[in-house]
Structure formats: C-alpha cells, structure tokens
Amino acid sequence: MKKLFVSLVAILFAATFSFAQNTSTVTSNGINNTAQTTQTAGAGSDNNNAIITQDGNSNTANQTQYQQPGITAPQNVTIMQTGNGNNATQLQGFSYTGYNDATITQLSNSNIGYQSQNGYNMTATISQSLGDGNNASQTQAGSHETASGTQVGALNYAIQNQNGLNNAATILSTGNNNYASQVQNGGTWNSPPTYLGGHTAITTQNGDGNASYQNQIGTQANYALTDQNGNSNFATITQNGNSNGAGYWKSQGNPTIAQVGNGNSATFSQVGNFNNEIIYQDGNSNTAILDQTGDYGFGYMEQKWNGASNNYANVKSNGNSNQHYTVQTYGNGNVINTSQTGNSDISFIGQYVGNNNWANTIQAGDGNNSNVQQSQGNGNWALTQQLTNSNISTVKQTGSGNVSNVLQH
C-alpha cells in the first residue's frame, strides 16, 4: 500500500500543475520514490511536456519549467531512473525560452543528474549506467547550446557549463573514477560567408582515474578535443581567443590532446587567435606542457613509441606566427625545453632511440630557425641560444655523451 500511495501522490502533484495543453506523465514503481513536476505556461506557450519514470527504491526526480508570456515554443523534460537512490533535477526557462530539451537517464544506483537551461533552442542529455555513484551536472545559459554527458562505469564525475551562442560540449567516460569538466563562454552567430559559430569541446576517456579539464573563452570557433585511453592520465586545455585549435590539425581529424597509457600529464594553454597545436603521448608517466601567447602559432608535440616513459617536454611561446616541432620517441627520461619570445621563429627538436637526453632551445628575436636532433644514444646534451634576429642553427648528434652549446647574438 505504501508503494501505491507514493505513486498516486506523485501523479496528483504533477497533474495539479499541468495547465491548458501542458502534458505531464509520472510513473513510479518501488518504495519511497519522490517525483515532482511544476509547469507554468505563459501566453502563447502551450507546449510544455514532462515525463518521469522511476523503477526502484528511494529515487528522487524534480522538474521545473517556465514559459514566458508571448513566447510560443515547446519545452521537453524527461527523467528515467532504474535502480535505487538516484537523484535527478531539471530546471528550464527562467527567462526568455524557446526549444529547450533535457533528458536524464540513470540505470544503476546512487547516481546524481542535474540540468539547468536558461535560454532557447538548447539540448542537454545525461546518460549514466553500468555503475554506481556517478554525478553529472549541465548548466547552459544563452542560446543554441548543446551538451551531452555519457558515463559508463562507477564514481565518474562530469561538469558541463556553457554560456553564449552556438557552443557544443560532449563528454564520454567509460570506466571508473574519471573526472571531466568543460566550461565555455562566448560564441557568436555570424552570417555567411564569415560564419564561424561558437566553441566546441569534446572529451573521451576510456579507463580508470583519468581527469580532463577544458576551458574556452572567446568570441567564436575555439575547438578542443581530448582523447585519453588508459589509467590515471591528466589533461587540461585552456584557450582564450578566437579560432584556436580549429585549423589544420582539426581538419586532419587529430585531437588536441591524445594520451595512451598510464600516468601521463598534458597541460595546454593558448591565448590569442588562430593558434593550432596538438599533444600526443603514448607510454607511461610522460609530461607535456604547452604555453602559447600570440596569434597564428603552429606546432606539434609528440612523445611515444615502444612504451616511452618518463619523458618531459615544455614549450613556451610568446609572439606571433611561431612554430615548434617537439618529438621524443623510442626512449625514456628525455627532456626538451623550448622558449620563443619573438615572432616568426621556428624550432625543431627531435630525440630518437635513446635515454636521458637533454635539449634546450631559446630564441629571443624574430625570424630565427633552430634544428636539434639527437639519436641512437644516451646522455646527450644540447643548448641552443639565438638572441637576435634571423639566425639559423643546426645541431645533429649521434651516439652517447655528446655535448653541444650554440650561442648566437
């Protein structure tokens, strides 16, 4: 009888707040479930819809929708929970609203899903399954936003926050104890042929204990894609400006950060416009750091092959139209540091088939070109400093224990 009482209370409560052509359907099967639906339609807004379905015990579902006077548009909210102790909350349309849509699906136990949308033509989707204790939160304010969060496993955590025009965010985590955060502010709507649109953030994680952070701020068209396969990897992307990450590497289908293995760390920061960089690590306990300030930067950072481990690469660029190519393969414990504080500089450092090699390139002028290659050996050391303009340096070392020191000023 207790089961029946809870279901009837939920249905009656939802029906109480369904006016005009609004529709609300609530079905709760189990013990101690709670469902609450509130719908308020303004003038010319008849299309609010809400559906709650719960199968299990001690689940909680809350839905709130507001439709402002004079706005004619549907709002759709759907919660489906199968399991015990799940909690889902959906809030839509506190101000100007339109074609909002929010869906939460939780198919295990003790999951939490939260969705808040304030704007129009937004879609937010949460799916959590095959594990307990997942938590997903989606907050969107603005217009034309889209967010999707899918977590398959246990104790995963996803946060998506978008404020602006035409932004899109996607999280897919498969495994346990993964964390993903996406924050996007800005975005625009331009007419063709100059239309570039808003920002795009994509996170894909397969494994346990991975963490991904993506933060994009600007007017339009920043692009971030993080792909992690393995355990205990860490990746962060921060982009402030326009059209970063949206050029050549995106057109080739490459992620902004790709990590395969365990315990890798990648930190990626771009401040400026039209920068294109990628980081690729395949191995264990590798570290890659990119800090770019300026416009039209281009680069490639790679540490991989044969389980490459404990390598370190740090690239800092402050200027316009700088390029870097940073490659460490088939080796362990190698170190690369690159610093460029001028414009139109090019740096290439490659360390191949060796261990504990060290290379440092410093360029503090304009139009410099440095090429350092160390291969087939261990314990090599190369320092290149170009402190004026239009210098060229080439260093190639093969074997072990070699030392090079180049200074041009």
TAWO-V591033 format. One record per pair of residues at least 6 apart in sequence whose ideal C-beta (glycine too) atoms are under 8 Angstrom apart, sorted by the first residue. I is the first residue (numbers start at 1). GAP is how many residues later the second one is. Records with the same first field share a line. If there is no record, write none. Layout:
# TAWO-V591033
I->GAP  GAP
This chain:
# TAWO-V591033
2->29  30
3->26  27  28
6->22  25  26  27  28
7->19  20  21  22  26
10->16  18  23  24  25  26  42
11->15
13->13  22  23  24
14->10  11  12  21  22  23  36  38
15->9
17->7  20  21  22  23
18->6  19  21
19->20  21  22
20->21  26
21->20  25  26
22->17  19  24  25  26  27  28
23->25  26  27
24->13  15  25  26  27
25->25  26  27
26->9  11  25  26  27
27->25  26  27
28->7  24  25  26  31
29->25  26  27
30->24  25  26  27  28  29  54
31->26  27
32->25  26
33->21  23  24  25  26  27  28
34->25  26  27
35->17  19  25  26  27
36->25  26  27
37->13  15  26
38->25  26  27
39->9  11  24  26  28
40->8  25  26  27
41->7  26
42->24  25  26  27  28  29
43->26  27
44->25  26  27  28
45->22  23  24  26  27  28  52
46->26
47->25  26  27  28
48->17  19  26  27
49->25  26  27  28
50->13  15  26  27  28
51->26  27  28  29
52->9  11  26  27  28
53->26  27  28
54->7  25  26  27  28  32
55->26  27  28
56->25  26  27  28  29  30  53
57->27  28
58->26  27
59->22  24  25  26  27  28
60->26  27  28
61->18  20  26  27  28
62->26  27  28
63->14  16  26  27
64->26  27  28
65->10  12  27  28  35
66->26  27  28  31
67->6  8  26  30
68->25  27  28  29
71->25  26  27
73->24  25  26  27  47
74->25  26
75->17  18  22  24  25  26
76->24  25  26
77->13  15  24  25  26
78->24  25  26
79->9  11  24  25  34
80->24  25  26
81->7  23  24  25  26  30
82->24  25  26
83->23  24  25  26  27  28  49
84->25  26
85->24  25
86->20  22  23  24  25  26  27
87->24  25  26
88->16  18  24  25  26
89->24  25  26
90->12  14  25  26
91->24  25  26
92->8  10  23  24  25  26
93->7  24  25
94->24
95->23  24
96->23  24
97->21  22  23
98->21  22  23  24  45
99->21  22  23
100->17  19  20  21  22  23
101->21  22  23
102->13  15  20  21  22  23  36
103->21  22  23
104->9  11  21  22
105->21  22  23  24
106->7  20  21  22  23  28
107->21  22  23
108->20  21  22  23  24  26  46
109->23  24
110->22  23
111->17  21  22  23  24  25
112->22  23  24
113->13  15  22  23  24
114->22  23  24
115->9  11  22  23  24
116->22  23  24
117->7  21  22  23  24  28
118->22  23
119->21  22  23  24  26
120->23  24
121->22  23  24
122->18  21  22  23  24
123->22  23  24
124->14  16  21  22  23  24  36
125->22  23  24  25
126->10  12  23  24
127->22  23  24
128->6  8  22  23  24  28
129->22  23
130->22  23
131->20  21  22  23  24  25  45
132->22  23
133->21  22
134->17  19  20  21  22  23  24
135->21  22  23
136->13  15  21  22  23
137->21  22  23
138->9  11  22  23
139->21  22  23
140->7  20  21  22  23
141->21  22
142->20  21  22  23  25  45
143->22  23
144->21  22  23  45  54
145->17  19  21  22  23
146->21  22  23
147->13  15  21  22  23
148->21  22  23
149->9  11  21  22
150->21  22  23
151->7  20  22  27
152->21  22  23
153->20  21  22  23  25  55
154->22  23
155->21  22
156->17  19  20  21  22  23  24
157->21  22  23
158->13  15  21  22  23
159->21  22  23  24
160->9  11  21  22
161->21  22  23
162->7  20  21  22  23
163->21  22  23
164->20  21  22  23  24  34  35
165->21  22  23  24  32  33
166->21  22  23  31  32
167->17  19  20  31  32  33  34
168->30  31  32  33
169->13  15  31  32  33
170->31  32  33
171->9  11  32
172->31  32  33
173->7  30  31  32  33  37
174->31  32  33
175->30  31  32  33  34  35  56
176->32  33
177->31  32
178->27  29  30  31  32  33
179->31  32  33
180->23  25  31  32  33
181->31  32  33  34
182->19  21  32  33
183->31  32  33
184->14  15  17  30  31  32  33  38
185->31  32
186->12  13  30  31  32  33  34  36
187->10  11  12  32  33
188->8  9  10  31  32
189->6  8
190->6  7  30
196->24  25  46  47  50
197->23  24
198->22  23
199->17  19  21  22  23  24  25
200->22  23  24  25
201->13  15  23  24
202->22  23  24
203->9  11  22  23
204->22  23  24
205->7  21  23  24  28
206->22  23  24
207->21  22  23  24  26
208->23  24
209->22  23
210->18  20  21  22  23  24
211->22  23  24
212->14  16  22  23  24
213->22  23  24  25
214->10  12  22  23
215->21  22  23  24
216->6  8  21  22  23  24  28
217->22  23  24
218->21  22  23  24  26
219->23
220->22  23
221->21  22  25
222->17  19  20  21  22  23  24
223->21  22  23  27  33
224->13  15  21  32
225->20  25  30  31  32
226->9  11  29  30  31  32
227->28  30  31  32
228->7  29  30  31  32
229->30  31  32
230->29  30  31  32  34
231->31  32
232->30  31
233->26  28  29  30  31  32
234->30  31  32
235->22  24  30  31  32  33
236->30  31  32
237->8  19  20  31  32
238->30  31  32
239->6  30  31  32  36
240->30  31  32
241->29  30  31  32  34  54
242->31  32
243->30  31
244->26  28  29  30  31  32
245->11  25  30  31  32
246->30
247->27  29
248->28  50
249->7  27  28  29
250->26
254->24  26
255->23  25
256->12  21  22  23
257->9  11  21  22  23
258->20  21  22  23
259->7  21  22  23
260->21  22  23  44
261->20  21  22  23  25  46
262->22  23
263->21  22
264->17  19  20  21  22  23  24
265->21  22  23
266->13  15  21  22  23
267->21  22  23
268->9  11  22
269->21  22  23
270->7  20  22  23  27
271->21  22  23
272->20  21  22  23  25  48
273->22  23
274->21  22
275->17  19  20  21  22  23
276->21  22  23
277->13  15  20  21  22  23  24
278->21  22  23
279->9  11  22  23
280->20  21  22  23  24
281->7  21  22  23
282->21  22  23  26
283->20  21  22  24  25  26  28
284->23  25  26
285->24  25
286->17  22  23  24  25  26
287->24  25  26
288->13  15  24  25  26
289->24  25  26
290->9  11  25
291->24  25  26
292->7  23  24  25  26  30
293->24  25  26
294->23  24  25  26  27  28  49
295->25  26
296->24  25
297->20  23  24  25  26
298->24  25
299->16  18  23  24  25  26  27
300->24  25  26  27
301->12  14  23  25  26
302->24  25  26  27
303->8  10  24  25  26
304->25
305->24  25
306->23  24
308->20  21  22  23  24
309->23  24
310->22  23
311->17  20  21  22  23  24
312->22  23  24
313->13  15  22  23  24
314->22  23  24
315->9  11  21  22  23
316->22  23  24
317->7  21  22  23  24  28
318->22  23
319->21  22  23  24  25  26  47
320->23  24
321->22  23
322->18  20  21  22  23  24  25
323->22  23  24
324->14  16  22  23  24  25
325->22  23  24  25
326->10  12  21  23
327->22  23  24  25
328->6  8  22  23  24
329->22  23  24
330->22  23  24
331->20  21  22  23  24  26
332->23  24
333->22  23
334->17  20  21  22  23  24
335->22  23  24
336->13  15  22  23  24
337->22  23  24
338->9  11  22  23
339->22  23  24  25
340->7  23
341->22  23
342->21  22  23  24  25  26  47
343->23  24
344->22  23
345->18  20  21  22  23  24  25
346->22  23  24
347->14  16  23
348->22  23  24  25
349->10  12  21  23  24
350->22  23  24  25
351->6  8  22  23  24  29
352->21  22  23  24
353->22  23
354->20  21  22  23  24  26  46
355->23  24
356->22  23
357->17  20  21  22  23  24
358->22  23  24
359->13  15  21  22  23  24  25
360->22  23  24
361->9  11  23  24
362->22  23  24  25
363->7  23  24  28
364->21  22  23  24
365->21  22  23  24  25  26
366->23  24
367->22  23
368->18  21  22  23  24
369->22  23  24
370->14  16  22  23  24
371->22  23  24
372->10  12  21  22  23  24  32
373->22  23  24
374->6  8  22  23  24  28
375->22  23
376->22  23
377->20  21  22  23  24  25
378->22  23
379->21  22
380->17  19  20  21  22  23
381->21  22  23
382->13  15  20  21  22  23  24
383->21  22  23
384->9  11  20  22
385->21  22  23  24
386->7  20  22  23
387->20  21  22
388->20  21
391->17
393->13  15
395->9  11
397->7
